[in-house]
Amino acid sequence: KKLQEDLAGSLRYQTLTTAKTKSMTMKLGNYKDNDVELCRTTNSRVSTHTAEALLEQHIPFTKNSKKIPFFKREAYKGADTLWVITINPRRYGQARRVIDSMDRVYKDRLVLSNY
């Protein structure tokens, strides 16, 4: 019974959070999602290190994961997740300089986009 009450409480919180998020979205009005891909990798540690390097330089970004279908994993050397970092086009040059200054061990495991 206590578990049910906890679940109901957490669902209520998520609903309130969702309602607040929707109101925030409505306030943004004509915001357009025009982010471009900065890089992608199948290595979780490399994506985390890249995100930390971008945060250090105060560069806003989005990090998303995509599941790789089972039969396409051979092309990705058996990896099951692809990490994609996207960024605002205005900050692309600054972010690219941050990646260029990263250690070669991490940089070699990134697939950089040619925006």
C-alpha positions as CSV (number, residue, x, y, z in Angstrom):
1,K,0.0,0.0,0.0
2,K,2.9,2.4,0.8
3,L,4.4,1.6,-2.5
4,Q,1.2,2.5,-4.3
5,E,1.1,5.8,-2.4
6,D,4.7,6.5,-3.4
7,L,3.9,5.7,-7.0
8,A,0.9,8.0,-7.0
9,G,2.9,10.8,-5.5
10,S,5.7,10.5,-8.1
11,L,3.1,10.4,-10.9
12,R,1.5,13.5,-9.5
13,Y,4.9,15.2,-9.5
14,Q,5.6,14.2,-13.0
15,T,2.2,15.6,-14.1
16,L,2.9,18.9,-12.5
17,T,6.4,19.0,-14.0
18,T,5.0,18.2,-17.4
19,A,2.3,20.9,-17.0
20,K,5.1,23.5,-16.1
21,T,7.2,22.3,-19.1
22,K,4.3,22.8,-21.5
23,S,3.7,26.3,-20.2
24,M,7.4,27.1,-20.6
25,T,7.2,25.8,-24.2
26,M,4.2,28.0,-25.0
27,K,6.1,31.0,-23.6
28,L,9.0,30.4,-26.0
29,G,6.7,31.0,-28.9
30,N,8.6,31.0,-32.2
31,Y,11.7,29.0,-31.0
32,K,13.0,26.8,-33.8
33,D,15.1,23.7,-33.2
34,N,17.9,24.3,-35.7
35,D,20.7,22.5,-33.8
36,V,23.3,20.8,-35.9
37,E,25.2,17.6,-35.2
38,L,28.7,18.3,-33.7
39,C,29.9,14.7,-33.3
40,R,28.8,11.1,-32.6
41,T,30.4,8.1,-31.0
42,T,29.6,4.6,-29.8
43,N,31.8,5.0,-26.7
44,S,29.9,6.2,-23.6
45,R,33.1,7.3,-21.8
46,V,34.2,9.4,-24.8
47,S,30.7,11.1,-25.0
48,T,30.8,11.9,-21.3
49,H,34.4,13.3,-21.6
50,T,33.3,15.5,-24.6
51,A,30.3,16.7,-22.7
52,E,32.4,17.7,-19.7
53,A,34.9,19.5,-22.0
54,L,32.0,21.5,-23.6
55,L,30.5,22.3,-20.1
56,E,33.9,23.5,-18.9
57,Q,33.9,26.1,-21.7
58,H,30.2,27.0,-21.0
59,I,29.0,25.8,-24.5
60,P,25.4,24.7,-24.5
61,F,24.7,21.3,-26.2
62,T,22.3,18.4,-26.4
63,K,23.5,14.8,-25.9
64,N,21.1,12.1,-27.1
65,S,21.4,8.4,-27.5
66,K,20.1,6.2,-30.3
67,K,19.6,2.5,-30.0
68,I,21.3,0.6,-32.9
69,P,19.1,-2.1,-34.3
70,F,20.5,-5.6,-33.7
71,F,21.2,-6.5,-37.4
72,K,23.1,-3.2,-38.0
73,R,25.5,-3.6,-35.1
74,E,28.1,-5.2,-37.2
75,A,28.7,-1.9,-38.9
76,Y,29.2,-0.3,-35.5
77,K,31.6,-3.0,-34.3
78,G,29.0,-4.6,-32.0
79,A,27.9,-1.4,-30.2
80,D,24.3,-1.1,-29.1
81,T,24.1,2.6,-28.5
82,L,25.1,5.6,-30.5
83,W,25.7,8.9,-28.7
84,V,25.0,12.1,-30.7
85,I,26.0,15.6,-29.5
86,T,24.2,18.5,-31.2
87,I,24.9,22.2,-30.9
88,N,23.6,25.6,-32.0
89,P,25.2,26.5,-35.3
90,R,26.4,29.8,-33.9
91,R,28.6,28.0,-31.3
92,Y,29.9,25.3,-33.8
93,G,33.3,26.9,-34.3
94,Q,33.9,27.4,-30.6
95,A,32.8,23.8,-29.9
96,R,35.0,22.4,-32.6
97,R,38.1,24.2,-31.1
98,V,37.3,22.6,-27.8
99,I,37.2,19.1,-29.4
100,D,40.4,19.8,-31.3
101,S,42.1,20.6,-28.0
102,M,41.0,17.3,-26.5
103,D,43.3,14.4,-25.9
104,R,43.9,12.4,-29.0
105,V,42.7,9.2,-27.3
106,Y,39.2,10.6,-27.0
107,K,39.3,12.7,-30.2
108,D,40.1,9.6,-32.4
109,R,36.9,7.9,-31.2
110,L,34.7,10.7,-32.2
111,V,33.1,11.0,-35.7
112,L,33.0,14.8,-36.3
113,S,30.4,16.3,-38.6
114,N,31.4,18.7,-41.4
115,Y,28.9,21.5,-40.8
